[in-house]
């Protein structure tokens, strides 16, 4: 797969996000962490890339790229589907990708509010914002 070529072929007005990591324990990037460095380098050099999806990229490494972190959960560390989770307090991201922690909750609306509060606290945003 030619990521550089694909990104170069996009019109400059089309924003892109590089999906570098999922929250699965068996991700290729877990066995070969150098892949993240390559993807991050490509993403930073491409003029139309707005961000990167990753569990391990930090703001210092991302530079101007937005970071979207998958696998955010308030209490679970893993599940039967081989997902690995981290609480918002251990994530430094612009966007928190939350799935099962909300849609499998007994009260999804209440869970969404709890996640919003926890993510705001993690980013030092007053509860009325973000």
C-alpha positions in Angstrom: 0.0 0.0 0.0 1.4 3.4 -1.0 0.2 5.8 1.6 2.4 8.7 0.4 1.0 8.2 -3.2 -2.6 8.0 -2.0 -2.3 11.2 0.1 -0.5 13.0 -2.8 -3.4 12.0 -5.1 -6.0 13.6 -3.0 -7.0 17.2 -3.9 -5.6 19.7 -1.4 -9.1 20.6 -0.3 -9.8 17.0 0.9 -8.7 16.6 4.5 -7.4 13.2 5.6 -6.7 11.4 8.8 -4.1 8.6 9.0 -5.4 5.6 11.0 -2.3 4.2 12.6 -3.6 2.1 15.4 -6.8 0.5 16.7 -7.3 -0.6 20.3 -6.9 -4.3 19.5 -4.1 -6.2 21.3 -3.1 -8.0 18.2 -2.4 -4.8 16.1 0.5 -5.0 13.8 1.8 -1.8 15.3 2.1 -3.4 18.7 4.6 -6.0 17.3 6.3 -3.4 15.1 6.3 0.0 16.8 8.5 1.5 14.1 5.4 1.5 11.8 3.9 4.3 13.9 7.0 6.5 13.4 6.7 5.9 9.6 3.0 6.7 9.5 3.5 9.8 11.7 6.3 11.0 9.4 4.1 10.6 6.3 1.2 12.3 8.1 3.2 15.3 9.1 4.6 15.8 5.6 1.3 15.5 3.8 -0.3 19.0 3.6 -3.9 17.7 3.7 -3.6 15.4 6.7 -5.4 16.9 9.7 -4.7 14.1 12.2 -3.8 10.6 13.2 -5.7 7.9 15.0 -3.4 6.2 17.6 -3.2 4.9 21.1 0.5 5.8 21.5 1.2 9.1 19.7 1.7 11.9 22.1 1.1 15.7 21.4 4.8 16.2 21.4 5.3 13.7 18.6 2.2 14.7 16.7 3.1 18.4 16.3 0.2 20.2 14.6 -1.7 17.0 13.9 -4.9 16.3 15.8 -4.7 13.1 17.8 -7.8 10.8 18.0 -7.3 8.0 20.5 -9.3 4.8 20.3 -10.0 2.4 23.1 -11.1 4.8 25.8 -13.1 3.3 28.6 -13.9 4.5 32.1 -13.4 1.1 33.9 -12.6 -1.8 31.6 -9.0 -2.6 30.7 -9.8 -5.2 28.1 -12.7 -7.2 26.8 -13.5 -10.6 25.3 -13.0 -9.1 21.8 -9.3 -8.6 22.5 -9.7 -4.8 22.9 -7.4 -2.9 25.1 -8.7 0.2 26.9 -7.3 3.2 28.7 -9.2 5.6 31.0 -9.4 9.3 29.8 -7.0 10.3 32.6 -4.2 8.3 30.8 -4.9 9.7 27.4 -3.6 12.9 25.9 -5.7 13.5 22.8 -7.8 16.0 21.0 -10.5 13.4 20.3 -11.4 10.4 22.4 -12.9 7.4 20.5 -15.4 5.7 22.8 -17.6 2.9 21.6 -18.7 0.0 23.9 -18.3 2.1 27.0 -21.3 4.1 25.8 -23.4 1.8 23.6 -23.2 -1.2 25.9 -24.0 0.8 29.0 -27.4 0.3 30.7 -28.0 4.0 30.2 -26.0 5.2 27.2 -26.9 8.9 27.7 -25.7 8.9 31.2 -22.5 7.0 30.2 -21.9 9.6 27.4 -22.2 12.4 30.1 -19.7 10.5 32.3 -17.3 10.1 29.4 -17.6 13.8 28.5 -16.9 14.8 32.1 -13.9 12.5 32.4 -12.4 13.7 29.1 -12.9 17.3 30.0 -11.2 16.7 33.3 -8.3 14.9 31.5 -7.9 18.0 29.2 -8.5 20.5 32.0 -11.7 21.9 30.3 -14.4 23.3 32.5 -17.5 21.1 32.5 -19.5 23.5 30.5 -17.1 23.4 27.6 -15.9 20.9 25.0 
